Amino acid sequence: MGALGAGLFFAASVRLALAQSQPAPGTEAPPAVIEVRGTLPAAGAPALSRAQARELPGAFGDPLRAVDSLPGVVPTISGLPIFFVRGAPPASIGYVVDGVEVPLLYHAFLGPSVLHPGSLSGVVLQPAPADMRYGGSAGAVIVAEPALPSASFHGEASLRLFDAGALLEAPFDGGKGTALVSGRYSFAGLLYSALTSEEFGYWDYQLRVMHQLGSHDAVGVFAFGAGDHYGGESLAGAVGGDTGFHRLDLRLVHATRGVSATTGITLGRDRTSDSSASLTDRSLRARSDVTARVADNLDVRFGSDARVDDIHLHVAPDRLDRSDLYDLFPSRTDHALGGYVGLRLHSERALSIEPGVRADLYTSQGQHAASLDPRLLVSARLSRRVAVEHRFGLASQKPNFVPGVPAAQVGSLDRGLVRGIHAATSLRVALPAELTLTLGGFESRYQNVVDPLGQAREFRLDAASLDQRQNLLARGFELRLGRPLTRRIGGFVSYTLSWATRQSGTEQTWSGYDRRHVLQGALAVELWWKVRASLRGLYYSGFPALEIGDGGASPSESRRAPGYVRLDWRVERPFRISERFELSVVAEVLNATAAKEALRYECGARCELVTAGPVVLPSIGLEATF
């Protein structure tokens, strides 16, 4: 998608939207009409509700595990929740839970998300450049949206082959406040470790309390955390390890007719450890977000955030890679200060223009780096059934290459920040029978990236990895046609065609995660006796093969590793026990065809392909709501 084509499409859509929003000369504006049926879903960031994610095979009822069903999302390994999103390396993707930054959203290996599904309304994928509120990520941001507080007591409970969980929510003080508590614990590791030399397990918890102080103010407490333990030679080496994080967020929310503001303070503790080393990050973050209506068609948005991280590394004296760890993750205190300001101009709901700018300053070990990132979001409703969205802008972050590992953040700023330059456009059309067609295109350029995963070579965790800075280029097109999975017959089919290249010095090659074609689809059907069955298929082409040349191993221009095909299925039968109590029996399998996947190449005199799996994850369990 060239800049000229994007600019022409942008100008044409704005012009059409303005024509839609203004009455013809000499006439009065028509009265507002509320369309109840066949209206257009909002064009914008891809999103999945909890109800839809529940029907998707392989997601195990978890909205966050369903993220890889969205266009532009490519898993590094099928089933593992570590993604490349529109060319962004995994370490350039941000995770946010109800305004709180977290190091990860998923438990280790094939585990679920770190949040109970019942506490979420869904998940939103903010393509790069993300909303101005979100700093610290050069690529996309995955946002977990909380469920609205309930005015009545309710609960959920589940028991599966690999874990058990529960959630309770209740109002108090005459409905002025609500309290939610939830948790999950995996006991599969106890059974698995009894049969093998490997062991693993996970747990998570949440506590959320909100209370109205009056007609315009509310206070809230949001505490949550998660932990994983793993070990065994085939899982995490001979020593194993533990990862975990905790968050305690205190917030004040103010809302009047013209102003809404949220102010919060977050305490955090992240930790990753094994038998001979531990890395701990204790953090304090303050933030404020304000939106003010200054005219009928104009809103002003501004906000700021500040964060302090106290990072401590402890390594046993006899550890062989002791010096590398100290070079990568030295004990230190990091500071970050950011802010943003922007406008939202909207015209009778047909056109919305949101220009803005975000600034960030980072300091670490006596070094500092700053960024100034302008961003523009334009959404236009061309008709009752057609809408478009355009995103342009920059996004920056500190260098890092270790995704999803608590406290494992690279501290060096001596070579500057990672910067992303983005342009994206999408067109959404509402069709009959509740079908929605979405077409999109994107181009993203990343500068000064630390990305060993994208080199298609053996991954190394050492100080030399910091010096392997690269520039990445990703561009592609996306297509999705779907009907809500919650209907009697629902499903979708999506296809992504993309190209990803990397440049290091004078060397320019295909990126190691260049998956040229990604095709997937799902079908959900309500059968007899209230039984719901669903099927999902996934295919993506292989990454570039490695070949031995004069300069050693490098990605091939023509050969690729074998592609990957996966099939998942799900069957559910609900039983209505009483007016308020429902019990469901759910059976589900990820990778029912037991397909193996190309993992990497190992090169000596020649390059040999290494495969993983087959990894098959079956589940059968009971789910209760009341």
N, C-alpha and C positions, 0 to 999 in steps of 0.2 A: 504494500500500500504506500505509494509515493506521497510526498507532502503536497504536491499539486492536486492530485486526486482528492485527498482528504480535505484540502481547502475548498475546492469546488463543491464537494458534497456538503460541507459545513455551511457555506454561504447559501446554497439552494434550500437547505432545510430550514435555516433561520428565516429566510424570505417567505417560505410557505407558511411557517408558524405565525409570522406576523400577519399575514393575510387572513389566517384562520381566526386570529384574536381581535381583528378590527372590523366594525360594521362597514358596509358599503357606503360611499358618499351619499348623503341625503337621506339616510335611513337611520332608524334607532337600533341600538344593540338588541338582539333577541333575548328573551328571558332565558335564564339558566335552565338546563334540562339535566335531570339526573338519570343516567342510563343504568338500568338494573341488570340487563342481560346483554351479552355480546360485547361488552366494553373492553377496552384495551388494558392489559396489565401494564404497569409502569415500566418503561424502558429504563434500564439502569444497571446497577450492579447485580450480577447473578445471585439468586437467593434460593434457599430450600427451606420450606417449613418443616416442623417436626412431623406433622401428619404425613407429608410426602416422603420424608426420609424413612419413616417407619415401614413404608411399603416397598422400599428399594432393597432387593436382595444383596447380600454382602455388606450392608451397612449396619446390620444388627440393631435396627431401630434408632440409630444414633445420627442426628443431623450432621455432626462434624465428620463422621466417617463417610458421609455421602458426598463430601466436597469433591471427590475425584470423579463424580458423575457430571460435573459442570464442564462446559467447553473451555479449552485452554489449559486444563489441569492435567498434568502427566505425572504419575507416580514414579519415583526412582526405581522402586521394585513393587510389583503388583501386590496390593494388600497392605503395604506399609504406608502409614500416613505422613510421608515426607515427599513433598511435591516440587516440581518445577511448574510455575504458573506463568504462562506467556513469556517464557524465556528467563524468568527470574530464578536464580539459583535458590535452593532451599534456605540458605542462611540470609537471603535478602527478603524473605517473606515474614510479615509481622503477624502476631497473634494477640487479639484483644478480646477480653471478656467483660462486657458491660462497662466499657471505659477503662478497664484495668489491663495493663500490659502483663503478659505471662511468657515464660520461656518456651512453653510447649502447650499443645492442646490435646495431646494423645499419650496414652501409656505406651510403654516400650513394645517393640516387635508388633504383633498383630492385635494388641490390646485396644480397648475402646477409648473414647475421649475421656478427659479428666473431669468432665462435668456430667452429672446425671441428666439423661435426656429430658426428664420431666421438668427440669428447671429452665429449659430453653424453649423459646418460640420458634427458633430456626437459626440458620447461619447465613451470613451475607459475605460474598466474596467481592471485596473492593479491588477492582483491577487497578493497576498502576496507570497514572498517579492516583493514589487513594485520596480520600477526603482530607482537607487541610488539618483536621484534628489529629490525624495519625502521622507522627514523626518517627524517625529512627528506622525506617524500612525503605530501601530503594526500589522495592518491587511491590507486589500486591499485599493486601492485608486481609486476613481471615477474621471476621468479626462474629463472635457468638452472641446472639441477641437473647436476653433473658425473657422468660414468660412474664406476662402481666400478673400482678398480685391478684390472688383470688379472694372474693368476698365471702366464701364459704369454706368449711373444712373439707379437705380432700387428701387423698394419698395414693401412692403407687408402691408396688412391690414386685420383684422379679427374682426368679431362681433359674439359672442356666447351668450348662455343663461346666462353665469355667468361672462363674462369679455369681454373687447375690447382691441385690441392692434394694433400697427403700427410700421413699420420699414422703414427707408429711408437710402440709401447709395449713395454717389456721389463722383466722382473724382474731384480734384482741382489742380491748378498749373500745367496745361498741363499734367495731369496724374501722376505727381510725388507724389501726396498725395491722400488719400481717407479719407472720414469721414462717420461714421455710427452713427445713433441715433435711439433708439427704446424705447418703453415703453408699459406697460399694466396696466389696472386698472379694478378691480372687482367691479361691481355694484350689484351683486346678493345679497350681504348682506343687501343692502338697501331694496330690495323687501322682503327678508326672514324675516328681523327683523320687518317689518310691520305686518307680520302674526303671529310671535311667539315672545317669550321673549328672543330669542337668536340673536346674531349678529356676523358677521364676514366680513372680507374684506381683500384685499391685493393689492399691487402695486409693480412695479419694473421699473427700467430704465437702459439704457446703453448709453454710448458715447465712441466711439473708433475712434481715429485719428492716421493715420500713414503717415509719409512723408520721402521720400528719400533725403538724404543729398548729395549723390554722387553715384558712382557705387558700393560702398562697405558698406555704412552706412545708417541707417534709425533711426528715433526717433519716439516714439509713446506715446500716452496718452490713458489710458483705465480707464474710470470711470463707476462704476455700483453700484447698490444697490437695496434693496428690503425691504418691510415691511408688517407686518400682524397685524390685530386687531381682537380679538375674545372675546366673552363674552357669558353669559347665563349659567344657571346651568348645562345643559347637555353637554356643550362644554368645558368649562374651569372653572367651579365653579361659585360662585355667583359674583365674582369681575371682571373676564375677565382679559385681559392684552394685551400688545403690544410687538412685537419683530421686530427687523430690523437690517440691517447692511449697511455700505457704504464702498467702496474701491476706491482709487485713485492711479493708477499705472503709473509711468513714466519710460520709458525704452529706452535703446540704443542698437541697433542690429548691429553687424559687421559681415560681411561674405565675405571671399575670397575663393580662390580655395582650400586652405588647412586648413583654420581656420574659425570657426563660434563661435561667442560669444554673449551672451545676459546679460546685466547688468540692474537691475531695482531697484527702490525704491517704496515701497507701504505704503500709509497711510490708516489706517482703523479705523472704529468706529462701535462697536457692542453694542446693547442695548436690554435688556429684562426688562419689567416693568409691574406692576399691580397697583392697587389703593393705595397700602401701602408700596411698595418696588420697587427699581430699581437697576439694575446691568449693569454697563457700562464698556466697554473695549476699550481704545484708544491705537492703536498699530502703530509701525513703523517697517518696515522690509526692509532689503537690501539683494540682492541676485546677484549671478553671476554664469553663466554656460558657460563652454568653451569646445569645441571639436576641436582637432587638429590632422591632418593627418601627422604622422611622418614617415610612410613607406607605400608602395603600399597596404599592407594587415594589417596595424596596425593603429588604432586611439587611442589617449589618451583623456580621459574625466575627467574633474575636475571642482569643483565648491564649493561655500560657501554661507551661508546665516546667517543672524543675525536678531534677533527680540526682541523688547521691548514691553511689554504690561503693561499699567497702568490701573489697575482694581479698580473700586470704587463701593462699595455697600452702598445703603441708605435704611434704614428700619424705618418705623414709630414706635414710642415708644410703641404703644399699640398692636403691632402685636404679636400673641401668639407664633409663631415659630421663633421669632426674634433671639434667641440664636443659634438655629440650622442653620439658614442662615449665621450668622457670623462665625460659625465653618466651614461650607462648602465652602463659597465664601468670605473670608475676603478681605477687601481692601488691595492692595499690588501692588508691581511692580515686574513683572517676566521678566527674561532674558533667551534667548535661542541662542546658537551659534552652527552651524553645518557645516560640510564640507564633501566632498567625492572625491575620485579619483578612476579611473578604466581604463581598457583597453578594446578595441574591436578588436579582431583578427578575420579576415574573409578570407575565401579561395574561390575565384571564385564564390561567392554567394551560395555555397553549405553548408558551415559551418561557424557559427559565435559563438565565445566564448567571453563572457564579464564578466571577474572577476572584483571585485571592493570591496571597503569598505567605509562605512559611519560612521562618528563619530559625536556625539551630546553631548552638555553640557547644562543642565538646572539649573537655580537657582530660588528660591522662598522663601521668608520669612527667609532668612539666611541659608536655606538648599540648597544642590546641589546634582545633580545626573548626571552620565555620562554613555554613551553607546558606544560600538564599534561593528558595525554590518557588517560582511562580507556577500557578496551576489555573486551569480554566475548564469548567464543566458547563456544557450547553446541552439542554434537553428540550426537545420540541415535539409537540403533538401535532402532526400534520393533518390528521383527521380523527374520527372517532375510533378507528381501528389501527392506525399507523402512527408510530412514534419513533424518534431517533434520539441518540445520545452521542456526544462527542467529548472526548477527554484529551487534553494536552497538558504537558507540564514536566517539571523536574521533581526528583525525589532523591534524597541523600541519606546515608547512614554510615556508622563506623564500620571499618572492615571486619569481617568475620567469615569463617567457613565451617563452623561446627553447628549444624542445625539441630534444634530439639534437645540440647544438652544443658540443663540448668547450670548457671554460673560460668559456663565455658565460653567467655567472650574474649576475643583478642584485644589486647590493650594498646598496641602500637598505633600512633597517629602520624608517625614520621613520614609516611608516603601519602598522606591525605585520606579523604573520604571516598567511599564508593558512591558513584552518581548514576542515576538513571534518567534517561530522556525518553519520553513516552508520547505516543499518539495512538488513539484508538477510536473507533466508531462502531455503532451498533444500530440496527434497524429491527424493530419488533412489530409484527403484524398479527392482529387478532383475527382468526379465521372462524368459520362456522363450527359447530359441534365442540366448542371450548378448546379448539386447537390454537396453538400459538407458534408462529414461525419467527425465529430469531436468526439474523445474519449479522456477522461482525468481522472486522479486520483490525489488525494492530501492528505496530512496529515499536520495538523497545531497544534502546542502546544502553549498555551498562559499561561504565568506565572504571578502571582501577579495581577490578574485582579479584578477590582471592577465592578461587573455585577449583580445587583439585578434583572434585567430582566431575566437572565438565570437561576434563582433559582426556577422558577415555583411557587413562593409564592407571597404574596401581595407586590407590589412595595412600598418602603418607601424612602422618601426624607428627611433624617436626618443624623446627624453626625455619628450615629452607622453604617450607610452604608459604611463609609470609612474603617471600621475595618473588613468587610466581604470580605477579599481577597480570591481569588480562583485560581485554575489551571484548564484550559480547554483543552480538546483534541477533535479534529474534524478530521475525515477522511471520504473519500467517492470517488465515481466514477461518471462520467458525460458522457452523450451521447447526441449528437445532430445531426440530419439529416435535411438539409434545402436547399431550393432554394430561391433566392432573392425575397422578397415580391413585388418588383417593376416590376416583369415580368408579362406577361399576366395571367399566373397561377403560383403562388408562395406560399411558406409556409414553415413551419418547425414543427418538433416534437422533444422534448427534455425530458430527464429523468435524475434525480439525485437521487442516493442512497447514504445516508450518515448516520453517527453516531456521536453524540456529547455528551460527558460526562463532568462532572464537579467534582472537588475534593476540599473540604474545610476542612482542618485539616485531620482527619481520615475518614471523610464521603466522599464516592464516589457514585454519582448517575447520572442518565441521566440528561442532561441539560434541562432547561425549554423550550428551542427553538429547541430541537431535533425533526426535521421533517424528518422522515425516508425516505419517498418517496415524490418526487416532479415531477409531470408529467404535461406538457403543450404542446399545439400545436396551430398553426394558419394556416389559408388558406385564400389567397387573390386571387380574380378572376376578370378579366375584362369582364363585361357582355355586353349587347347590348347598343347602343346609348352612348358609352363611360362611362357607369356607372361602377364604381368599388365597389365591395362588399368584405368584409372580416369578418372572424369569428375567435374568439380565445377562447380556453378552458383551464382552469387551475384547477389542483387538487393537494393538499398536505395533507399528513396524519396529524393527531392531535398530540399535544405535550403530554408528559407523564402526566397521571392523578395523583392527589394528594390523599394520603391515610393517615388516622390518625393512628399513631403508638405510641410506648412508648415514643419516643422523640418528639412527635408532628407530624405535617404534613410533609410528604416527598414524592418525586416522586415515583410512582409505577414502579415496574420492568416489569409488564406485561400489565397493563391497560393504555389506552390512551383516550384523548378527541376525539370527532368525527372529522373526516376529513372535508375538505372544498372543495367545487366545485363551480367554477365561470365561467360564460359564458359572453363574450363581443362581440359586433358587431359594424360594421361601414359601411356606405354607402356614396359614394361621386359621384357627377355628375358635371364635369367641363363644362364651357361654354366659348368658345373662342370668345371674343367680338371684338378684333382687333389683329393685329400682335403682339403687346406688352402687351395687357391687357387680363387677364383671370380671370373669376369669377367662384368659385366653391361653391356648396351647399353641406354641410357635416352634416350628422346625425350620432350620436355615443352614445352608452350606455355601461357603466361599470357595471357589475353585473346585466345583463338583467334578470337573473333567480331569483333575489331578495333573494339570499342565505344568511342565517345567519351564523355567525362564532363564534366558541368557543374562548373566550377571556382570562379567567383565572378561578381559583378555589378560592372560599371563604370558609374558614374552621372555624368551631366552634366545636360543638360536632361531626359533620360530615362535609365532604367537598362537597360543591355544585358548579356545573358548572355555570359560568356566560357567557352568549352569547352576541354578539354585532350585531346590525343591525336589519333588512337588510339595508345596505347602497347601494343605487342605484344612480348612477350619470349619468343622461341623458344630451346630448348636441345636439343642432342643431344650425347651424350658417352659415355665409358667409365668404369666404376667397378670397381675391383678390391679384393678383400679377401683377406687371407692370414694 
